[in-house]
Amino acid sequence: MNVTVLLIVAVVLFFLAYRFYTRFIAKLFNENDNQPTPACALRDDCDYVPTKPVILFRHHFASIAGGGPIIGPTVALLFGYLPVYLSTDGLGLLSRDLTRGKTPLRTERTSSIV
């Protein structure tokens, strides 16, 4: 399969997820822009410290960019490119950042990753 086809499919999937799935998740978690973030509501200057969105983006990007080039090709060598592609672009859209970030807020600071 041509890489261009996979790229086009990924772009379409990401666009559809951004357009429709984020609204679904926002309704599911009762998103409210007026509600303070945990960094502001639980501020203790140790674990919860408000910071600029640019810094948060840099940390998030660095954590993804660090492991991706190592883990992705290794798993692709073991299982082939299709399972890796489906787990990152297909199923990954349905389970990642927002749900794992909001779940601890519902359970009083308890991590969802145990």
N, C-alpha and C positions, 0 to 999 in steps of 0.2 A: 504494500500500500504506500502510496506517495505521502511524504511528510506534509505536503501542502494541504492535502485533504484533512489530515488530523488537525492541522493548525486552524483551518476554517471551521471544522466541527467544534473545536475547543473555544474559539472566539464566539461562535453562535451560542454554545452552552453557557458561557460566562455572561453574555449579554442577557439571555433569557433568565438566568438565575438572578442577576442584578435587578432586572426589571420586575419579575414576578415573585420569586422565592423570598427576596428580602422583605417584601410587603407582608407575606404570609408569616414569616418569623417575627416581624415587628408586632403584628396583631396577636400572635401566640404568646409573646412575652409582655404584652401591654406596654409597649415602648412609649415613653413620655420624655420629651426634650426638656421639660422643666424640672425633672427629677435630678438631684445631684448625683454625680458619679461616686463610686466607692472611695476614690482618692480624696474627694472633698467631704463626703459624709462621714467617713471613718478615719479621717486624717490623724495620724499619730507620728508623723515625721520619721518613721522608720520603714514600715511596710507600705503604708498608704501615703503617698506624696503626690500632690497635683503637679503635672508637668505639661509642657507644650505638646500639641499634637504632632509636630514635626519630630520630636524626640521619640515619641511613642511609635511613629511610623518607622523610624530608623531601627529601633530595637526589634520590632516585629519583622521587618524585612531581613535583618541580619540573622535572626533565628531560623527563618525559612531558607535563606540563601546559603547558610552554612552547611546544613545537612543534605539539601537537595541534590547537589552534584555528586555526592558520595553514595547516598542511599538509592537514588533513582536508577543509575546504571547497574548497580549491583543486583537489585531486585529484577531489573529487566534481563540481566544475564541468566538469572536463576529461573524465572518464570515466563520470560518473553515480554515483548513490549505492550501487548494488549491488556493484560491485567494491571500493569503499572499505569497505563493511560486511563483505564476505567476507574481505578481507585483515586487518581488525582483529579481528573476532570469530570468524571461522572458522579461517583458516590461521594467524593470529597466535598462536592458542593452542598450536599444535603446534611452534613454533620459537623462541620468544623467550627470556625471561630466564634460566631455569635452565640450558638447554643452552649458551647463549652465555657464561654465567658460569662453568660448570664445565669447558668445553673448555680454556681456558688453563691450568687447574690440571693437566690431564693432559699438557700439552706444555711443562712447565717455564717458566711465566711468558710464553709467547709468546701474543700476542693472536689471537683467532679472527676478528677483524675486520681484514682486510687489504685 
